[in-house]
Amino acid sequence: VQLQASGGGLVPAGGSLRLSCVASGTSFSIRAMAWYRQAPGKQRELVADITRGGSTNYADSVKGRFTISRDNAKNTMVLQMNSLKPEDTAVYYCQVNAFREMEFRDYWGQGTLVTVSS
């Protein structure tokens, strides 16, 4: 399973960005999808995740500002980020848990950089 993330960029504080992730490959079925981020000098952290049925979970730091969604038919996921803060600056990674070749495993995208200026 290959994941392609896009949509990062430079935005002023208070602005918005929309990240997208597309999964491709053969003979797979995605269970959960998630966005993680890693800021310079910090550990990678979960931003938001979404089940196949649409149940969502958010980090406290982004609740009310970020919205995660997915399209199961297209194997895509979106993270709408509003009211961005400088502390949201990080590389954002998409991650999926998918069934392929008789097992579930996690797959990661390459990351997209989000920079929020103060």
C-alpha positions in Angstrom: 0.0 0.0 0.0 1.4 3.3 -1.0 0.4 6.6 0.6 0.7 10.0 -1.0 0.2 13.0 1.3 -0.2 16.5 0.0 -1.4 20.0 0.9 1.2 21.3 3.2 2.7 24.7 3.0 3.3 28.0 4.7 0.4 29.8 6.3 0.0 32.7 8.8 -1.4 32.0 12.2 -5.1 31.9 12.1 -5.1 30.5 8.6 -6.3 27.2 7.1 -4.8 24.3 5.2 -6.3 21.1 3.8 -4.2 18.0 3.8 -5.0 15.1 1.6 -3.8 11.5 1.6 -4.4 8.9 -1.2 -3.8 5.2 -0.7 -3.0 3.1 -3.7 -1.9 -0.4 -4.5 -3.5 -3.8 -5.1 -5.7 -6.1 -3.1 -6.0 -4.2 0.2 -8.7 -3.0 2.5 -8.2 -0.1 4.9 -9.4 -0.3 8.4 -8.4 2.8 10.3 -6.7 6.0 8.9 -4.9 8.6 10.8 -2.8 11.7 10.7 0.4 12.1 12.8 2.8 14.9 13.1 6.3 15.5 14.2 7.7 18.8 15.2 11.4 19.5 15.2 13.0 18.0 18.3 9.8 16.2 19.3 8.3 12.8 19.1 5.7 11.9 16.5 2.2 12.3 17.9 -1.3 11.4 16.8 -3.3 14.3 15.5 -6.5 12.5 14.5 -7.8 9.2 13.4 -10.9 7.8 11.8 -12.4 4.3 11.6 -13.9 2.8 8.5 -17.3 3.6 9.9 -16.5 7.2 10.4 -15.8 7.4 14.2 -13.2 10.0 14.9 -10.7 10.8 17.6 -8.6 14.0 18.0 -5.7 15.1 20.1 -6.8 17.6 22.7 -4.6 20.3 21.1 -6.5 20.2 17.8 -10.1 19.6 19.0 -12.5 22.1 17.5 -9.9 23.3 14.9 -9.1 20.2 12.8 -11.6 17.9 11.1 -10.6 14.5 9.7 -12.7 12.8 7.0 -12.4 9.9 4.6 -13.8 8.5 1.4 -13.8 4.7 1.6 -14.6 4.2 -2.1 -11.7 6.3 -3.1 -9.2 5.3 -0.3 -8.7 9.0 0.5 -8.4 10.9 3.7 -8.5 14.7 4.4 -7.5 16.8 7.3 -9.0 20.2 7.3 -7.0 22.5 9.6 -8.5 25.8 10.7 -7.3 28.5 13.1 -3.8 27.3 12.8 -1.2 28.1 15.4 2.6 28.3 15.2 2.7 25.2 17.5 1.0 23.3 14.7 4.2 23.6 12.7 5.4 20.0 11.9 5.7 17.4 9.3 2.4 15.7 8.9 2.2 12.0 8.1 -0.7 10.0 6.9 -1.0 6.4 8.2 -3.4 3.6 7.5 -4.0 0.2 9.0 -4.8 -2.1 6.1 -5.4 -5.8 5.4 -3.3 -7.1 2.7 -1.7 -10.5 2.0 -3.5 -12.1 5.0 -2.5 -9.7 7.6 -3.2 -6.2 9.0 -0.3 -3.8 9.2 0.4 -0.1 9.3 1.5 1.8 6.3 3.0 5.4 6.3 3.2 8.2 3.8 6.2 10.3 3.2 5.0 13.4 5.1 4.1 16.9 4.2 5.5 20.0 5.9 3.1 22.5 7.5 4.6 25.8 8.7 2.6 28.3 10.6 4.1 31.7 10.9 3.4 34.0 13.9 
